[in-house]
Amino acid sequence: MRESGLDIGGVVELDMLDIPDEMKASAQRYEATSEYEFRHILERLHIDYSNYHFIDYGSGKGAILAAAARYPFKSVTGIELSGALHHTAEQNIAEMKRRKRVRSGTLTSIQGDAASHALPPVPHVIYVFNAFGPEVLQGVLDRISADLADVREPIYFLYNNPMHHTLLEASPEFDKLSNAFGGKWMVFARPARY
Ligand SMILES: C[S@@+](CC[C@H](N)C(=O)[O-])C[C@H]1O[C@@H](n2cnc3c(N)ncnc32)[C@H](O)[C@@H]1O
């Protein structure tokens, strides 16, 4: 069930988003993920959430941050380019905390560009819902490769509406684990490194 009383619904078209014009060519409009689909995909990873950090690239108003925070991840972090959507996410996070609905160690929205965000070298579940074009996605993949090079545990990449799945399929690091919901979701994993 989606958490009630949070401002996470609706669609915000690209021309209404407060993001720089030069980024608009790559960005996609805001629309929240189906929480049912997200939970279905996440729970089929069969991971120990308490060993993992969750990050949503292009986290918007924080719908998936709110959903992920219901699991005991070490941390849940969203990176969102739009200041207005990030501000709404911060209000939603405050409301989740006020209601004591947060099971993750931390729950944070950060305003910024996905490809510029440095990752700590820890195990991650990475989430992208059709947030941006191939250049930004390749930038994110290059960051994962560099920043998580020394992480031994498997790294998971959940890709919803995977418009640029060929980049992950071409990556020497990730294997495709599954297609779900008629190809609407693809799950990739970087195997454990020993
Ligand atoms: C389709 S929405 C997904 C929202 C949320 N992840 C969810 O699943 O409910 C995509 C979001 O990506 C953001 N976005 C686009 N380009 C971005 C970039 N380069 N860095 C960070 N966020 C970006 C948009 O502003 C928009 O809020």
The ligand as an SDF file (V2000), in Angstrom:
LIG
                    3D

 27 29  0  0  0  0  0  0  0  0999 V2000
   10.0340    9.4860  -13.9660 C   0  0  0  0  0  0  0  0  0  0  0  0
   10.5380   10.4710  -12.5720 S   0  0  0  0  0  0  0  0  0  0  0  0
   10.8670    9.1830  -11.3610 C   0  0  0  0  0  0  0  0  0  0  0  0
   10.5540    9.5990   -9.9320 C   0  0  0  0  0  0  0  0  0  0  0  0
   10.8730    8.5670   -8.8510 C   0  0  0  0  0  0  0  0  0  0  0  0
   12.1690    7.9490   -9.0440 N   0  0  0  0  0  0  0  0  0  0  0  0
    9.8500    7.4600   -8.8110 C   0  0  0  0  0  0  0  0  0  0  0  0
   10.1580    6.3850   -9.3190 O   0  0  0  0  0  0  0  0  0  0  0  0
    8.7420    7.6390   -8.2910 O   0  0  0  0  0  0  0  0  0  0  0  0
   12.1770   10.9500  -13.1260 C   0  0  0  0  0  0  0  0  0  0  0  0
   12.8410   12.0690  -12.3110 C   0  0  0  0  0  0  0  0  0  0  0  0
   14.2030   12.2110  -12.7310 O   0  0  0  0  0  0  0  0  0  0  0  0
   14.5930   13.5770  -12.5390 C   0  0  0  0  0  0  0  0  0  0  0  0
   15.8310   13.8050  -13.2990 N   0  0  0  0  0  0  0  0  0  0  0  0
   15.9640   13.9850  -14.6360 C   0  0  0  0  0  0  0  0  0  0  0  0
   17.2730   14.1450  -14.9660 N   0  0  0  0  0  0  0  0  0  0  0  0
   17.9900   14.0490  -13.8210 C   0  0  0  0  0  0  0  0  0  0  0  0
   19.3830   14.1140  -13.4980 C   0  0  0  0  0  0  0  0  0  0  0  0
   20.3070   14.3010  -14.4360 N   0  0  0  0  0  0  0  0  0  0  0  0
   19.7550   13.9610  -12.2000 N   0  0  0  0  0  0  0  0  0  0  0  0
   18.8260   13.7810  -11.2180 C   0  0  0  0  0  0  0  0  0  0  0  0
   17.4930   13.7210  -11.4580 N   0  0  0  0  0  0  0  0  0  0  0  0
   17.0760   13.8360  -12.7420 C   0  0  0  0  0  0  0  0  0  0  0  0
   13.3530   14.3430  -13.0140 C   0  0  0  0  0  0  0  0  0  0  0  0
   13.3330   15.6630  -12.5150 O   0  0  0  0  0  0  0  0  0  0  0  0
   12.2140   13.4670  -12.4520 C   0  0  0  0  0  0  0  0  0  0  0  0
   11.8180   13.9080  -11.1720 O   0  0  0  0  0  0  0  0  0  0  0  0
  1  2  1  0
  2  3  1  0
  2 10  1  0
  3  4  1  0
  4  5  1  0
  5  6  1  0
  5  7  1  0
  7  8  2  0
  7  9  1  0
 10 11  1  0
 11 12  1  0
 11 26  1  0
 12 13  1  0
 13 14  1  0
 13 24  1  0
 14 15  1  0
 14 23  1  0
 15 16  2  0
 16 17  1  0
 17 18  1  0
 17 23  2  0
 18 19  1  0
 18 20  2  0
 20 21  1  0
 21 22  2  0
 22 23  1  0
 24 25  1  0
 24 26  1  0
 26 27  1  0
M  CHG  2   2   1   9  -1
M  END
$$$$
